Amino acid sequence: KFQHQGFGMLLMEEAERIAREEHGSSKIAVISGVGTRNYYRKIGYELDGPYMSKSLV
């Protein structure tokens, strides 16, 4: 019901904002199942060992 409506993107944008602004992080990493890796790639994440990660700088 909630898939493909942009809610995941909004959640990821907020997680990135919190990591950057409230925690001073320069990188964020998520544990990603094989089936979701293409989604994370579309929003700028790269495979980083067992994680998908993205630079926040």
C-alpha positions as a Python dict, from the first residue, in 0.01 Angstrom:
ca = {
    (1, 'K'): (0, 0, 0),
    (2, 'F'): (280, 244, 80),
    (3, 'Q'): (529, 127, -182),
    (4, 'H'): (615, 349, -480),
    (5, 'Q'): (475, 664, -320),
    (6, 'G'): (803, 829, -218),
    (7, 'F'): (787, 754, 154),
    (8, 'G'): (1115, 560, 150),
    (9, 'M'): (1291, 849, -22),
    (10, 'L'): (1158, 1093, 238),
    (11, 'L'): (1276, 868, 521),
    (12, 'M'): (1623, 833, 367),
    (13, 'E'): (1652, 1208, 312),
    (14, 'E'): (1564, 1269, 676),
    (15, 'A'): (1808, 1000, 797),
    (16, 'E'): (2082, 1164, 589),
    (17, 'R'): (1994, 1509, 725),
    (18, 'I'): (2004, 1384, 1086),
    (19, 'A'): (2335, 1205, 1029),
    (20, 'R'): (2490, 1516, 871),
    (21, 'E'): (2340, 1801, 1075),
    (22, 'E'): (2280, 1650, 1416),
    (23, 'H'): (2568, 1404, 1433),
    (24, 'G'): (2828, 1565, 1207),
    (25, 'S'): (2864, 1248, 1000),
    (26, 'S'): (3038, 1259, 664),
    (27, 'K'): (2910, 917, 557),
    (28, 'I'): (2600, 706, 611),
    (29, 'A'): (2578, 328, 569),
    (30, 'V'): (2280, 93, 568),
    (31, 'I'): (2253, -285, 577),
    (32, 'S'): (2088, -375, 250),
    (33, 'G'): (1945, -700, 123),
    (34, 'V'): (2038, -797, -232),
    (35, 'G'): (1686, -710, -350),
    (36, 'T'): (1708, -348, -235),
    (37, 'R'): (2056, -262, -361),
    (38, 'N'): (1933, -116, -689),
    (39, 'Y'): (1703, 119, -496),
    (40, 'Y'): (1994, 244, -286),
    (41, 'R'): (2211, 281, -598),
    (42, 'K'): (1941, 501, -754),
    (43, 'I'): (1960, 739, -458),
    (44, 'G'): (2339, 763, -459),
    (45, 'Y'): (2458, 475, -242),
    (46, 'E'): (2745, 243, -336),
    (47, 'L'): (2823, -111, -230),
    (48, 'D'): (3070, -95, 60),
    (49, 'G'): (3139, -445, 190),
    (50, 'P'): (2816, -576, 342),
    (51, 'Y'): (2667, -223, 343),
    (52, 'M'): (2543, 37, 100),
    (53, 'S'): (2701, 371, 186),
    (54, 'K'): (2685, 733, 73),
    (55, 'S'): (2908, 1032, 130),
    (56, 'L'): (2729, 1321, 301),
    (57, 'V'): (2986, 1589, 212),
}
